[in-house]
Amino acid sequence: MKKLYFFCIALVALMLASCGGKDYREMLPADSFVIVSINPESLSRKAQVGDFTQSVYYKMAEQALADAPEEERGRILSLLAHPSETGLDVGSDVFMFVTMENASQTGNPTVGGLFKVGDRKKLDSFLGWLSQKSGFTSFEEDGITFLANTQGADMPVVAYDETALLVYTAPVDNDQAKAAAKKLFAQKKTESLMGNSQLAQAIERPSDMKFVMDYGSVMAVAGEQIGTAGLSGFEFLNKMSMAMPVDFEKGKIVAEARILFSDKEAEKQYMEMVAAQRKMDGDFLKMLPAENVATLAGSMDGTRTYEMLQKIPMYSMVFAMAPQVKPIMEAIDGDIALSFHGMTDNGRMPELSLIAELKDPAIMETIKGMIPVPMQEMAPGQYALSPDANTTIYFGLNDNTFYATTDSDALVFLTGAQTSAYEAEVGKLFRGSYGTMFVDFPAVRSLIESLIAQNRLDQSAAASLMALSLFDTLEITGRTERQGELVLNMTDKDKNAAEVLYKTIEGFAQMFAATMF
């Protein structure tokens, strides 16, 4: 019984030791500017890849390797069919990171790839075989195995241990890059990006892809380039990050972005800056044509926005040189939108409409006084001007809403003569949002087809139509001051977006294979 007791203690200790091993993600540099991750297993499952040996890619590999030695051919095809035989954990996230280290001196960032090791023996075998075939050699330092090019040519640092495989490309010589790689293997959690609890939580969240951006690293390099004075007023960016998980779902791709802060004072400064923003009421939508290609809109208190920007040296200098900006900005009070309807009949100008809700319609006189070219009054409060022979701009007031457009057909809605159906179509995306962008891909395709037919776009642009046909709409909305959502709706509503994209790419590959083999 005593022996069994000690055996159980030893077994539990062994289990705890194995569970307490280093997390490969702790190698992510704390000063990473951008981190992108993908989960191959999750995407493969959603894409319905199935038996890879039956895919066009595998068939292409078979044909490409037809003349290769049998052993080499068999090994490569086996690895394609069973990627876990490489020794890498294909069920875990694969990371790419970019740091700004050395960027101020060299002009180039440092880029790395990070993989979780699933089976060290299999990885040794795979890389040993690859080294023989590719002219690499391996050596070990401080418990880390490195690959080197026997031909002496520069190559990225490739290093691994029982936990992770690192591919590291830095704008420095190989010895410095190797030393930097060693440092990443040795660093503790508190020294890595995972030491930031908010970012660690975002990285640990299960998702198909993730994007993490740290603005502090950008600010550090920007400060060296243009001086800290030029960044005055944006100090909160030093402590600000953005995390965005991306998931492929049935009929759509969804990304949810969150702004994170590692400092309460920085968070306070950010919230003060965005305090001038408001939630949109969306009333302007009835003034826009139903046939829109894209619309971008937000809402703001113009007076508070001007006061906030005036405190920032970069903007105060601009305002000092253009004093007319102040009364115009202070007159804005509510929603402001820019909409793209298409191209003018002559194909030379985009059909655009600008809308801004005002608290003081008297600002129209200030606007008119700023225009250096003659204008024509079409009706009370409605004007037209032609800066050149091919362009006419219409502007005016609809109650307390200012409008300007290059699309004469839109005037019936902008002036309030008719109410557009656009609000019924997209109103829920704009109302209650701090900012929204909406793109209608069928309208984009129609525009491209029209421009090709008019010989205003080269026939090569037709190639984009097939790719665009996969997508229905793009919706980007600011749910709160710190949270936003991006939804890319697919044309096919019944299949997972990953499957649609995979099958489409596979179809292109099949056509390519038919021309090559």
Summary of the structure (lengths in Angstrom):
residues: 517
radius of gyration: 28.9
end to end distance: 69.3
largest distance: 102.8
contacts: 1557
relative contact order: 0.10
helix: 45%
strand: 29%
